[in-house]
Amino acid sequence: MKILFNTDKLLRLVEDLQTFTGLKTSIFDGDGRDIQIFGGHQDFCRLVNADPEGHRRCEACDARAVEACAEARGVYRYRCHLGLCEVALPLCENGVSIAYLSFGQYLDETPVERQWERTEKALDWYGGDIKVLREAFWDLRQYSFRETAAYAEILQALTAYILKEGIIRSAEYTDLQRLEMYLDERFRESLSLKKIAADLHMGTTKLCQLARQLPGGVSVTQAVTARRIEAAKALLLQSDTPISAVAEAVGYSDYNYFSKVFKAETGTTPSAYRKQKRQ
């Protein structure tokens, strides 16, 4: 199953959640891979992931957690491979788990010394400075079960919003169809080849190849421009919106640049186009 992520909206949502709660929130795809829209790690986890073996173990732990969460079909609480507390919950579309929200990298209310003892025993593979790692562990925040249960309930409520807004959704379409849908929905935004490729989870070379299969065999930039100009034409004819506002509405912050592009695409200026078509 192909899943589409609106990474801009997800990033804002995750950043807001962390600002409000202090908890690190991650988004995992159906295979348990972090889509990595937000690079926030607690210092302890950052140090662990800097070790190749640690990174491998963290990824394997995430995959196992997602599998268990899918089986539970609800909130799944667990400790990671190094004893930190984590919570995962599925995001379901038509009863099928298409992605997972997860928060964690925290300790519970039991004495930190006891939690560290358990963690230290699982670090026999670690090649870094164990004293530095221990200090980072001591800096981890502690949360009560009630606090994290409340947060999990909030995230469950947010899943409905995420689905309704199409921030995460399944898409059983060809890659070319996905590109067309993406451009139709996002052409007003500030887009780059790199960003589009990242949002669609494909390489830039493949993206350029797909663009040439669009009507007219255009580049990605030309495809975005064509959609902006068509939207601008509609606004010019259907409203008395100032030209500068039309430019902003279709994705151009620079009025002069918009006029230049519009004329290059249509052979006339926006104001002349409006006047001619309304006669």
N, C-alpha and C positions, 0 to 999 in steps of 0.2 A: 504494500500500500504506500502510495506517495503522499507525503504530508507537506503542506505549504505553511510556512511561518512568516508572519509579518514581523520581521525582526525589529523594526523601529518601534512599533507599539509595545512589543514584548520587552524591549530594553527599558523603555520608560516605566512600564509596569513593575519590572523587577527592581529597578533603581528606587522607585517610590516605596516599594515594600521594604527594602533594606533600610532606607532612610527612616521609615516609621518604626520598624521592629528591631533593627540591628542584626537580623537573621539573614543568612545567605540563601537566596532562592535560585534554583537552577531549573532549566527546562531540558528534558530528555526526550529523544525520539522513541519510536516503538522498539528499537533494539537496545535501548539503554545508553545511547551515546548522548553526551551533553552537546547541545547545539552551540554552546559557547558564545552566546550573545553578550554575556557579561563575565568579564575575567576576574570577578571578585573571589579571592580565597582568603581565609584566615591565615595568619603567618604560619601556623603549624602545618596546615594543609599545603601551603605554598612550598614549604621546605620539603615535605614528603614528596610532592609531585616533581620537584626538581631532580629527584633521584629517579632514573629510568625504571628501576624495579618498583619503586613506590608508585610511580605513575601507572605502571601496568597493573599493580594490585588495586589501585583506586578505580581504574576503568572496569576491571573484572568485578569489583564490589558493586559498582553502579549497575552493571548489567544484571547481576544476581538480584539486586533489590527491585529492579523494574520487573523482572520475571515473577518475583514473589508478590509484588504489588498487583500485577495483572491477575494472578491466581486469587488474591484476596478480594479483588474488585472493589476496593475501598482504601481507606487510609491504612498505610503500612508503616509501623514504627520499627526501627532496628538500630543496631550499633554497627558502624562501619568496621572494616577489618582492623582498625586501630582503636576501636572503642568509642569513637565520637558518636553522639546521638544524631540520628537522621530520621526524617519523615518523608514518605513519598505518597502521592495520591494520583490516581489515573484521571485523564481527561477523556471522557467517552463521547463518541459520536454515534448515535443510533445503536447504543449498547456495546460498541467496540472501542477498546482503548487505543487511541491514536497517538497519544503523547502523555508525558508525566510531569507533574510539578513536584519539586523536591526542595526541602529546606533542611538545614542542619549545620554541621561544623560547630556544635555546642556541647556542653556537658550538662548532666542532670544535677540534682541537688545533693547527691551523695558526696562525701568528702573527696576533694580533688586528689588527695594522696592515694586513696583506694583506686580511683579511676586511672591514675597514672601508673600504678603498679600493674594493672591489667594491660595497659597500652605498652609499657616497657617490655613486657614479656613477648609481645608480638613484633618487636623491632630488631630481632636478631639478624635480619638481612640489611639493616640500614647502615650506610657507609659514611654518613655525615656526622657532624658534631652532636652527640646525644645531649650534651648540656644545653646547647642552644635550642635544640628541639624541645627539651624539657621546659625551658623558660617560656617558649611559645605556647606549650600546652597549658601552662599555668595562667596564661593570659586569656585563654578561651573563656567566654561568658557562660554562666550557668543559668538555666531556665527551669522553672517548675513544670510539672506535667500539665497543670492547668493552663499555664501560659501557652505552651506549645499546642495543646488541644484546641484552645481558642483560635490560635493562628491557623491551624489546619481547617477549622470550620470556615474561617474567612476565605481561605484558598479554595475550598469546595464551592463556596458561593461565587467566587470569581471565575470558576470554570464555565459557568453559564454565560457570563459576560464575554469571556474569551471566545466561546463557540458562536454566540450570537453576532459578535462583531467580525467573525471570520479571521481572528488573529491567529488561530491555529485551526487548520481544516484539512480534511483528506481530499485528495484529488487524483482520481483514477483517469488521468489524461496522459496523452503523449507529451514528450518534452516540448514539442512545438506548440501544442495547445496550452501548456502551462505558461510558456513565454508570452503567448498572445493574451492570455487572461491577466497575467502580471502587468503587462504594459497597459492594457485597457483600464486596470484598476489604479495603477500607480504613476501614470505618465505626468501627473501634475507635480510630483515630488522631485526633489533634487536627486537625480539618478546618475550613476557612473557604471561603467562596464563591470568593475570589480564588485560593486554593491549588488547589482542585479544577479551576477553569477553566484555570489554568496547567498543571497536570499533564495535562489532556486537550487542551491546545492549542486552546482555544476562548474566546470572549468570555463575560463573565458574563451578558450579556443572553441569549445563546443558551443558556447553561447553565440559566438560570431557565425559559426556554421549554420546554426538554427535560424539566425536572423536573415540569412540569405534565402531561406525557404519561405519567408513571409511574402505576401503579395507584393510583387514588384522587385523581389530580390534585393531588399534594402539592408543597410547596416542597422545596428541597434540604435545609434543616434538618429538616423533618418526615420526609423519606426516611431521613436518617441516624438520627434518633431512633427511627423504627420498627424499623430493623435492630438497633439497640442493645437495645431492649426485648425483641424476640424472642429475641435471644441471651441476655439476662439471664433470661428465663423458662426457657429450656432449662437453664441452669446451676443455677437455683434448684431445679428438679425433679430433675435428674440427679446432683446432688452435695450435700454438706453444707458447701460452701464458705461462709465467713462473708459476710454481705451486703456488707460493705465491700470484700472481695476480689472479689465479683461485680461491683460497681460499677466497680472499676479494670479488670477484665478486659474490660468492654464499652466502655470509653472515658470513664468518669466518675471524676475524681480526688476530687471532693467527694461524700462519702457522703450528706449531707443533700440535696444537689441531685438526686442520682440517685433518692432515695426520693420526692422531690417530683415528678419527671418520671414515674417509674414509676406513681405513684398517678394522675397526670393522664391517663395513657394507658390504664390498666387499671381504675381505680376502686378500687384497693386498694393497700396497702403491699407491699413485697417479702416481708417476713416473713409477712404474712397470706396472701399468694398462695401461698407455699410450703406453709404449713400447710393451707390449704383444698384445694389440689390433691392433697396427699398423703393425705388422709383416705379 
